[in-house]
Amino acid sequence: MLNNFTRVVSVVLAVCSAVALAGACGTKEGRGKPVMPREVSDAEARILWDAEQILIRDCVARAGFRYWVPSYPPFPEGREFPYVLDDLDWARKNGYGAALRAHMRKADEADPNRRYLKSLPVARRRAVLVVLNGVGPTPGARGRRPDEVEAWLPTGGVVRRGTADCPSQAQRALYGDLAGWFRATRVTGSLTALTEARVLGDPRYGAAVRPWASCMERRGHPFATPARARTETLRTAPRHAEEVEVAVAEASCAEVTGLASRARSLEAEHAHIVTTPYRAEVVALRRLRLEALPRARGVVARG
């Protein structure tokens, strides 16, 4: 199971049909509810990513620095399994992903943007970090500054960000409504963690884990939970073949005992509960992405 908001929302929210989209997703669905726009495709998500990064690159260049556009996605095979490893093919290839994560760390160390930052004198490095990240919160200040956008999170608390840094300028140019974009992305981005916590704390999930644990013990891997299987196996830094053996057992037992299907059904149930109060933010996020696509294509075409 992919650990991302798109996965969680897609199991509970209807997609606009092409006809409905053509007629405008601003129409109403049911009793005054806005129609749920479709999610962007993987290809469209890449266009949005590339466009935003190009805009950031150009903004950074105007400030007198350099920025290399990162690839999207840098590691498409990267996966997260919050409930149980349920992809047997992935387990056979990657185990629990230790080698993959090591490869990702090496790639991160070789990233040209990271190397560029390290090469700069301290004063220049601080300056470019302000260009990229903004000035940060004012010590002792309360409330939102006029030059900040903010979002109150379902998990509690509030997050704020300045609007003068290059990522903010790029997002404003691409999505138009920076405040709405920031709020929608931060609110929806916190829903996955809420959903996962509810699933893991559901007694029905715990009941489904018990036959899985018995299956694992019969295969010579006595772990009480999938989380213990993963952490204990990786803690001992095993050979790749040993890691794969345990991961394959986890995925196989998840399938034959029904834990995988139970986790998926519980995720759908709890995602619906968690997401429903924030339907407006989900609609806004999808709408902003779809509306940004023509601008994004223009940015990418210009390079």
C-alpha positions as CSV (number, residue, x, y, z in Angstrom):
1,M,0.0,0.0,0.0
2,L,1.4,3.4,-0.9
3,N,1.7,5.7,2.0
4,N,0.3,8.9,0.5
5,F,-2.8,11.0,0.7
6,T,-3.8,10.1,-2.9
7,R,-4.1,6.5,-2.0
8,V,-6.2,7.2,1.1
9,V,-8.6,9.6,-0.6
10,S,-9.0,7.5,-3.7
11,V,-10.6,4.7,-1.9
12,V,-13.5,6.8,-0.6
13,L,-14.0,9.7,-2.9
14,A,-15.8,9.6,-6.3
15,V,-14.1,10.8,-9.4
16,C,-15.7,13.4,-11.7
17,S,-16.6,11.9,-15.1
18,A,-15.0,13.5,-18.2
19,V,-18.4,14.8,-19.1
20,A,-18.9,16.4,-15.7
21,L,-15.4,17.9,-15.8
22,A,-16.1,19.4,-19.2
23,G,-19.2,21.0,-17.9
24,A,-17.1,22.5,-15.0
25,C,-16.4,21.0,-11.6
26,G,-17.8,24.0,-9.9
27,T,-21.4,22.6,-10.3
28,K,-23.1,21.0,-7.3
29,E,-23.3,17.4,-6.3
30,G,-26.1,16.2,-4.2
31,R,-27.3,18.7,-1.5
32,G,-25.1,21.7,-2.3
33,K,-21.8,19.7,-2.3
34,P,-19.3,20.7,-5.0
35,V,-18.5,18.1,-7.5
36,M,-15.4,16.1,-6.7
37,P,-12.9,16.8,-9.5
38,R,-10.8,14.0,-10.8
39,E,-7.3,13.5,-9.5
40,V,-4.5,14.3,-11.9
41,S,-2.8,11.4,-13.6
42,D,0.8,10.4,-12.9
43,A,1.8,12.1,-16.2
44,E,0.0,15.3,-15.2
45,A,1.5,15.2,-11.7
46,R,4.9,15.1,-13.4
47,I,4.1,18.1,-15.5
48,L,3.0,20.1,-12.4
49,W,6.2,19.0,-10.6
50,D,8.5,20.0,-13.5
51,A,6.8,23.3,-14.0
52,E,7.1,24.2,-10.3
53,Q,10.7,23.3,-10.2
54,I,11.5,25.2,-13.3
55,L,9.8,28.3,-11.8
56,I,11.8,27.8,-8.6
57,R,15.0,27.5,-10.7
58,D,14.3,30.7,-12.6
59,C,13.4,32.6,-9.3
60,V,16.7,31.4,-7.7
61,A,18.6,32.5,-10.7
62,R,17.2,36.0,-10.5
63,A,18.4,36.1,-6.9
64,G,21.9,35.3,-8.2
65,F,22.1,31.6,-7.3
66,R,21.8,28.2,-9.0
67,Y,19.2,25.5,-8.7
68,W,19.0,22.2,-10.5
69,V,15.5,20.8,-11.2
70,P,15.1,17.4,-9.4
71,S,13.8,14.4,-11.3
72,Y,10.2,13.2,-10.6
73,P,9.9,10.9,-8.9
74,P,13.5,10.3,-8.0
75,F,12.7,6.7,-6.8
76,P,9.4,5.5,-8.2
77,E,9.9,2.1,-6.6
78,G,9.9,3.6,-3.1
79,R,7.0,2.2,-1.1
80,E,5.6,2.5,2.4
81,F,3.4,-0.3,4.0
82,P,1.8,1.2,7.1
83,Y,-0.3,-1.9,8.0
84,V,1.5,-4.9,6.5
85,L,3.7,-5.5,3.5
86,D,1.1,-6.7,1.0
87,D,3.0,-6.6,-2.3
88,L,4.6,-10.0,-2.8
89,D,6.5,-9.0,-6.0
90,W,7.9,-5.9,-4.3
91,A,9.0,-8.0,-1.3
92,R,10.8,-10.5,-3.5
93,K,12.7,-7.7,-5.2
94,N,13.3,-5.3,-2.3
95,G,12.8,-7.2,1.0
96,Y,12.0,-4.4,3.4
97,G,13.8,-1.8,1.2
98,A,17.1,-1.5,3.1
99,A,19.2,-1.5,-0.1
100,L,16.8,0.8,-1.8
101,R,17.0,3.3,1.1
102,A,20.8,3.1,1.0
103,H,20.7,3.9,-2.7
104,M,18.4,6.8,-2.0
105,R,20.8,8.2,0.6
106,K,23.7,8.0,-1.8
107,A,21.7,9.8,-4.5
108,D,20.8,12.4,-2.0
109,E,24.4,13.0,-1.1
110,A,25.3,13.3,-4.8
111,D,22.4,15.8,-5.4
112,P,23.8,18.8,-7.2
113,N,21.7,21.2,-5.1
114,R,23.1,19.7,-1.9
115,R,26.7,19.8,-3.3
116,Y,26.2,23.4,-4.4
117,L,25.0,24.5,-1.0
118,K,28.0,22.9,0.6
119,S,30.4,24.7,-1.8
120,L,29.1,28.2,-1.0
121,P,30.7,30.5,1.6
122,V,28.7,30.7,4.8
123,A,27.1,34.1,4.1
124,R,26.1,33.0,0.6
125,R,24.7,29.8,1.9
126,R,22.6,31.6,4.4
127,A,21.4,33.9,1.7
128,V,20.3,31.2,-0.7
129,L,18.5,29.3,2.1
130,V,16.4,32.4,2.7
131,V,15.7,32.5,-1.0
132,L,14.6,28.9,-0.9
133,N,13.0,28.7,2.6
134,G,12.0,32.3,3.6
135,V,13.0,34.1,6.7
136,G,11.1,31.8,9.1
137,P,9.0,32.8,12.1
138,T,9.7,36.0,14.1
139,P,10.9,35.0,17.6
140,G,8.3,35.7,20.1
141,A,5.7,36.7,17.5
142,R,2.1,35.6,17.9
143,G,-0.4,35.1,15.1
144,R,0.1,35.3,11.4
145,R,2.3,38.0,9.8
146,P,0.8,39.9,6.8
147,D,3.3,38.2,4.5
148,E,2.5,34.7,5.7
149,V,-0.1,32.1,4.7
150,E,-1.4,29.6,7.2
151,A,-3.3,26.4,7.7
152,W,-5.0,24.9,10.7
153,L,-4.3,21.2,10.7
154,P,-6.8,18.3,11.5
155,T,-4.0,16.9,13.8
156,G,-4.0,20.1,15.8
157,G,-2.0,23.2,15.6
158,V,-1.2,25.7,12.8
159,V,1.5,25.9,10.2
160,R,2.6,29.1,8.5
161,R,4.9,30.0,5.7
162,G,6.2,33.2,4.2
163,T,5.2,34.2,0.7
164,A,8.4,35.8,-0.6
165,D,10.6,32.7,-1.0
166,C,11.0,31.1,-4.4
167,P,8.8,28.0,-3.8
168,S,5.9,30.3,-2.7
169,Q,6.4,32.5,-5.8
170,A,6.5,29.5,-8.0
171,Q,3.3,28.1,-6.5
172,R,1.5,31.4,-6.8
173,A,2.5,31.7,-10.4
174,L,1.3,28.1,-11.1
175,Y,-1.8,27.8,-8.9
176,G,-2.9,31.4,-8.6
177,D,-4.3,31.2,-5.0
178,L,-1.3,30.6,-2.8
179,A,-3.2,30.8,0.4
180,G,-5.8,28.3,-0.8
181,W,-3.1,26.0,-2.2
182,F,-1.1,26.1,1.1
183,R,-4.2,25.4,3.1
184,A,-5.4,22.6,0.9
185,T,-2.0,20.8,0.7
186,R,-1.3,21.1,4.4
187,V,-4.7,20.0,5.5
188,T,-5.0,17.0,3.1
189,G,-1.4,16.1,3.7
190,S,-2.2,15.4,7.4
191,L,-5.1,13.1,6.8
192,T,-3.0,10.1,5.9
193,A,-1.4,9.9,9.3
194,L,-4.8,10.2,11.0
195,T,-6.2,7.4,8.9
196,E,-3.3,5.1,9.6
197,A,-3.5,5.7,13.3
198,R,-7.1,4.8,13.3
199,V,-6.6,1.6,11.3
200,L,-3.7,0.5,13.5
201,G,-5.7,1.2,16.7
202,D,-8.8,-0.6,15.4
203,P,-9.5,-3.8,17.4
204,R,-10.5,-5.5,14.1
205,Y,-7.0,-4.8,12.8
206,G,-5.5,-6.3,15.9
207,A,-7.7,-9.4,15.6
208,A,-6.6,-9.9,12.0
209,V,-2.9,-9.6,13.0
210,R,-3.1,-12.7,15.3
211,P,-3.6,-15.3,12.6
212,W,-0.9,-13.5,10.6
213,A,1.5,-13.9,13.5
214,S,0.7,-17.6,13.8
215,C,1.4,-18.0,10.0
216,M,4.7,-16.2,10.5
217,E,5.7,-18.4,13.4
218,R,5.0,-21.5,11.4
219,R,7.4,-20.2,8.8
220,G,10.1,-19.7,11.4
221,H,9.6,-15.9,12.0
222,P,8.0,-15.4,15.4
223,F,6.9,-11.7,15.2
224,A,3.8,-10.4,16.9
225,T,3.1,-7.6,14.4
226,P,4.2,-6.6,11.0
227,A,5.9,-3.5,12.5
228,R,8.0,-5.8,14.8
229,A,8.9,-8.0,11.9
230,R,10.2,-5.1,9.9
231,T,12.0,-3.3,12.7
232,E,13.6,-6.4,14.2
233,T,14.7,-7.7,10.9
234,L,16.3,-4.5,9.8
235,R,17.8,-3.9,13.2
236,T,20.1,-7.0,12.8
237,A,21.3,-5.7,9.4
238,P,20.8,-9.1,7.7
239,R,22.0,-10.1,4.3
240,H,19.7,-9.1,1.5
241,A,18.5,-12.7,1.0
242,E,17.6,-13.0,4.7
243,E,15.7,-9.7,4.6
244,V,13.8,-10.9,1.5
245,E,12.9,-14.2,3.2
246,V,11.2,-12.5,6.1
247,A,9.5,-9.8,3.9
248,V,8.2,-12.5,1.5
249,A,6.8,-14.5,4.5
250,E,5.1,-11.3,5.7
251,A,3.5,-10.6,2.4
252,S,2.5,-14.2,1.9
253,C,0.9,-14.5,5.3
254,A,-0.8,-11.2,4.8
255,E,-2.6,-12.6,1.8
256,V,-3.4,-16.1,3.0
257,T,-4.7,-15.0,6.4
258,G,-6.8,-12.1,5.1
259,L,-4.8,-9.4,6.9
260,A,-4.1,-7.6,3.7
261,S,-7.7,-7.4,2.6
262,R,-8.8,-6.5,6.2
263,A,-6.3,-3.7,6.3
264,R,-7.6,-2.3,2.9
265,S,-11.2,-2.4,4.0
266,L,-10.4,-0.7,7.3
267,E,-8.4,1.9,5.5
268,A,-11.3,2.7,3.3
269,E,-13.7,2.9,6.3
270,H,-11.4,5.2,8.4
271,A,-10.4,7.3,5.4
272,H,-14.0,8.1,4.8
273,I,-14.5,9.1,8.4
274,V,-11.3,11.2,8.5
275,T,-11.7,12.8,5.1
276,T,-15.4,13.7,5.1
277,P,-15.0,16.9,7.3
278,Y,-12.3,18.2,4.9
279,R,-14.0,17.4,1.6
280,A,-13.8,21.1,0.7
281,E,-10.0,21.0,1.0
282,V,-9.8,17.9,-1.1
283,V,-12.0,19.5,-3.8
284,A,-9.9,22.7,-3.7
285,L,-6.6,20.7,-4.1
286,R,-7.8,18.8,-7.1
287,R,-9.4,21.8,-8.7
288,L,-6.2,23.9,-8.3
289,R,-4.1,21.1,-9.8
290,L,-6.4,20.7,-12.8
291,E,-6.6,24.5,-13.4
292,A,-2.8,24.8,-13.2
293,L,-2.2,22.2,-15.9
294,P,-2.4,24.6,-18.9
295,R,0.0,27.0,-17.2
296,A,2.3,24.1,-16.2
297,R,2.4,22.9,-19.8
298,G,3.4,26.3,-21.0
299,V,6.2,26.6,-18.4
300,V,7.6,23.1,-19.3
301,A,7.4,23.9,-23.1
302,R,9.5,27.0,-22.6
303,G,11.9,25.1,-20.3
